[in-house]
Each structure stands twice: as structure tokens, then as C-alpha cells.
Amino acid sequence: MIMTLFLQQCAQKKVDLTKQPTQQTKMEDNTHANNPYYSRTDRTKLHVSNEEWKKILSPEVYAIAREANTEYPFTGKYNEFDELGEYYCAVCGNHLFRSDSKFASTCGWPSFFEADKEGVIYKRDSSHGMERTEVLCKRCDSHLGHVFNDGPPPTGTRYCMNSASLDFVADSKK
């Protein structure tokens, strides 16, 4: 019962409950070539319609990032992932998190205790009978997940993110 309530705190709409979740939740690197808005250096605010994003993004990324769905718990590529590097928005390439702020929260989604202050914005979310704070990419307004006040020191916050909304670049690849 307690675990169910804890998981509901992070959970939102599911992408498709009738299908088996896939382990592949992020866009492949070669698909960024089809995304003219993707940049890991440009922080200019984007004003792109969902109609346009739907043509560019995979169905899974679109459903989560643009329609605020969520991936199944414990299935995302970055849930149990410990490499050193940087996390970027899978939609536009904006920098979001450094790996040294990631921690094992056991909530079923990748969790961070600190975000790039220039990478994210916040929005009140009253959906599903709960009061939460939604985390969005500051550059493209894509849904990343939610933030809660039950994280570890030094911030006490837990950014509960969807792997599908994240891209990762290892320090060894820079």
C-alpha cells in the first residue's frame, strides 16, 4: 500500500497500458539529424508547434515530452544507470542535469537532487487529484517529470524524470 502511494506520487498518464513497455525509450543518436531544433549549445527559446514536433519525434518521446505522459516505472533506460556525464533534453538538446546529482531513489524513474537552473522551468500540476510541480525544459517546454521535496541533502529535492525525455552524453565521449 505504501509503495503504491509512493509510485503514484511520480506517476501520471501512461503511454499505453495495453502494450508491453519497451526498454528503448530514448531517441537514437542518428534521429537527431532529422531534428533541426536539436542543439546542445543553443539555449534560445523555441516556439515550435506540437504538430511540428509530432513529425520529428518518435511516438514514445512525443507522448511523454509533448503530451505529459509517463513511462512505466522501472523500465526507463536511465533508471538504474551510473555513468558520469551530462543529461540533455531529448527533444531539443538543452542541458538539464549533471550525473553527480543523480541518486538511487527507488521510485522507478531516474532521480536527481539538483537541476541546471538555466535548463528547467516549473509549472503547477493539479492533475490526477494531486498537487505537484511539473518540470519542463526551459528551451522547448517539453515535459520532463516532477519535482518533490523528499530528496537527499544538500537540496532535499527529488527530480523524478522520464528517461524518454533525456539524452545522455558520457564524459568519455566529450
C-alpha positions as CSV (number, residue, x, y, z in Angstrom):
1,M,0.0,0.0,0.0
2,I,2.7,2.5,0.9
3,M,4.8,1.6,-2.1
4,T,1.7,2.1,-4.3
5,L,1.1,5.5,-2.9
6,F,4.8,6.3,-3.4
7,L,4.8,5.3,-7.1
8,Q,1.6,7.2,-7.7
9,Q,3.4,10.3,-6.5
10,C,5.6,10.1,-9.6
11,A,3.1,8.5,-11.9
12,Q,0.9,10.3,-14.4
13,K,-0.9,9.1,-17.5
14,K,0.7,6.1,-19.1
15,V,1.7,6.0,-22.7
16,D,-0.3,2.8,-23.5
17,L,-1.2,0.4,-20.8
18,T,-2.3,-2.3,-23.2
19,K,1.2,-2.7,-24.6
20,Q,4.3,-4.2,-23.0
21,P,6.7,-1.4,-22.2
22,T,9.9,-1.2,-24.3
23,Q,13.3,-0.9,-22.9
24,Q,14.3,1.5,-25.7
25,T,12.9,4.9,-24.5
26,K,15.2,7.5,-25.9
27,M,15.7,8.7,-29.4
28,E,18.6,7.1,-31.2
29,D,21.5,9.5,-31.8
30,N,21.0,9.3,-35.6
31,T,17.5,10.6,-35.4
32,H,18.8,13.9,-34.1
33,A,19.9,14.6,-37.7
34,N,16.1,14.8,-38.6
35,N,15.6,17.4,-35.8
36,P,16.6,20.9,-37.0
37,Y,15.9,22.3,-33.5
38,Y,18.3,19.9,-31.6
39,S,21.4,21.7,-30.2
40,R,23.5,21.1,-27.1
41,T,24.8,24.7,-27.2
42,D,21.9,26.9,-28.3
43,R,19.7,28.0,-25.4
44,T,17.4,30.2,-27.5
45,K,13.8,29.7,-26.5
46,L,11.9,27.6,-29.1
47,H,8.4,28.2,-30.3
48,V,7.6,25.0,-32.2
49,S,4.0,23.7,-32.6
50,N,3.1,20.2,-31.3
51,E,2.1,19.4,-34.9
52,E,5.7,20.1,-36.0
53,W,7.2,18.1,-33.0
54,K,5.0,15.2,-33.9
55,K,6.7,15.0,-37.4
56,I,10.1,15.0,-35.8
57,L,9.9,12.9,-32.6
58,S,9.4,9.2,-32.1
59,P,5.9,8.4,-30.8
60,E,7.2,7.5,-27.3
61,V,9.2,10.7,-26.9
62,Y,6.3,12.8,-28.3
63,A,3.7,11.2,-25.9
64,I,5.9,11.8,-22.9
65,A,7.6,15.1,-23.7
66,R,4.8,16.9,-25.5
67,E,1.6,15.3,-24.0
68,A,3.0,14.9,-20.4
69,N,2.5,11.1,-20.4
70,T,4.9,8.9,-18.4
71,E,6.9,5.8,-18.9
72,Y,6.2,2.7,-16.9
73,P,8.2,2.6,-13.6
74,F,11.5,0.7,-13.6
75,T,11.6,0.4,-17.4
76,G,13.4,3.6,-18.4
77,K,16.9,3.4,-19.8
78,Y,18.3,5.7,-17.1
79,N,16.6,4.4,-14.1
80,E,19.5,2.2,-13.0
81,F,22.3,4.0,-14.8
82,D,25.5,5.3,-13.2
83,E,27.8,6.7,-15.9
84,L,29.5,10.0,-15.4
85,G,28.3,12.7,-17.8
86,E,25.6,15.2,-18.8
87,Y,21.9,14.8,-19.3
88,Y,20.1,16.8,-22.0
89,C,16.6,17.3,-23.2
90,A,15.8,14.5,-25.8
91,V,13.6,16.9,-27.7
92,C,15.9,20.0,-28.1
93,G,19.3,19.2,-26.6
94,N,19.1,21.7,-23.8
95,H,21.3,20.9,-20.8
96,L,19.3,19.6,-17.8
97,F,21.4,17.7,-15.2
98,R,24.9,16.6,-14.3
99,S,25.3,12.9,-13.4
100,D,26.8,13.7,-10.0
101,S,23.4,15.0,-8.9
102,K,21.7,11.6,-9.8
103,F,20.8,9.2,-7.0
104,A,19.0,5.9,-6.5
105,S,15.6,6.9,-5.2
106,T,13.9,3.5,-5.9
107,C,10.8,5.3,-7.2
108,G,11.2,3.7,-10.6
109,W,12.4,6.7,-12.5
110,P,15.7,8.5,-12.8
111,S,16.1,10.9,-9.9
112,F,18.3,13.9,-9.4
113,F,18.7,16.3,-6.4
114,E,19.7,19.3,-8.5
115,A,18.9,20.6,-12.0
116,D,20.6,23.1,-14.2
117,K,18.9,26.3,-13.2
118,E,19.2,27.6,-16.8
119,G,17.8,24.3,-18.2
120,V,14.4,23.8,-16.4
121,I,11.2,25.7,-15.5
122,Y,8.4,24.7,-13.3
123,K,4.6,24.6,-13.6
124,R,1.8,23.8,-11.1
125,D,0.2,20.4,-11.9
126,S,-3.2,19.6,-10.3
127,S,-3.9,16.6,-12.5
128,H,-4.9,13.2,-11.1
129,G,-6.2,14.6,-7.8
130,M,-2.7,15.7,-6.7
131,E,-0.9,18.9,-6.2
132,R,2.6,18.6,-7.8
133,T,5.2,20.6,-9.5
134,E,5.9,19.7,-13.1
135,V,9.4,20.1,-14.5
136,L,9.7,21.4,-18.1
137,C,12.6,22.0,-20.4
138,K,13.2,25.8,-20.3
139,R,14.1,25.9,-24.1
140,C,11.3,23.8,-25.6
141,D,8.7,23.5,-22.8
142,S,8.8,19.7,-23.0
143,H,7.6,17.6,-20.1
144,L,10.4,16.0,-18.1
145,G,8.7,14.8,-15.0
146,H,8.0,16.2,-11.5
147,V,10.0,17.6,-8.5
148,F,9.2,16.7,-4.9
149,N,10.6,17.8,-1.5
150,D,11.7,14.4,-0.3
151,G,15.1,14.2,-1.8
152,P,18.6,13.8,-0.2
153,P,20.9,16.6,1.0
154,P,22.1,19.0,0.1
155,T,18.9,20.2,-1.6
156,G,16.2,18.0,-0.2
157,T,14.6,17.8,-3.7
158,R,13.9,14.8,-5.9
159,Y,13.6,15.5,-9.6
160,C,11.7,12.4,-10.8
161,M,12.3,12.3,-14.6
162,N,11.3,10.2,-17.5
163,S,14.2,8.5,-19.3
164,A,12.4,9.1,-22.6
165,S,12.8,12.9,-22.1
166,L,16.5,12.6,-21.5
167,D,19.6,12.2,-23.7
168,F,22.9,11.3,-22.0
169,V,26.5,12.1,-23.1
170,A,29.2,10.4,-21.2
171,D,32.2,12.3,-20.0
172,S,34.4,9.9,-22.0
173,K,32.6,11.0,-25.3
174,K,33.3,14.7,-24.9
